């Protein structure tokens, strides 16, 4: 099962233009079974979607997981999850996170080709103090048994390759697919995957081709998930 995590920056590309069709092209070309998006909604007012939900569901093979609290948003706190129609969504939840600014993660339970998988989409804070608290909260949101087959995907805003993820404890492994920020000159691995011991990531990488090079300030990262 292929999962992609992508901070779409509200569909604003490196040229400063908001272009939802360009982001949708990246989504279609990704080959993902599950896409975890960050900054999928605008920040002001009712937080309208940066990518129109009706067009996404009409023109792509994905369904938008029901995590929004409004009719106009794609996700919650900017986090959205798209699931290929061949997979079943068996549950969703919104996970509040602590922080100076409002933060939250979303949970989508999917029946995959090798059984149930819990996918959490997150966009953590800019300060490590709050990121640590947010990681601890994500760990606590999952029961011990659930952690075994869970994957957390998103923009972790962590520049270090060696520290910052200690609050997750021994139940999770952190995987760095590669440098994904800034898209014009990637120097930081802000976009990552965290997975439980019941799963393994057999391949990972960064999408650097096509529209992904200019559709956002982040490049999409991907991984292939299999049972451990």
Secondary structure, 3 states (H helix, E strand, C coil): CEEEEEECHHHECCCCCECHHHHHHHHHHCCCCEEEEECCECCCCCCCECCCHHHHHHHCCEEECCCCCCCCCCCECCEEEEEECCCEEEEEEEEEECCCCCEEEEEEEEEECCEEEEEEEEECCCCHHHHHHHHHHHHHHCCHHHHCCEEEEEECCCCCCCCCCHHHHHHEEEECCCCCECCCCCCECCEEEEEECCEEEEEEEECCCHHHHCCCCECCEEEEEEEC
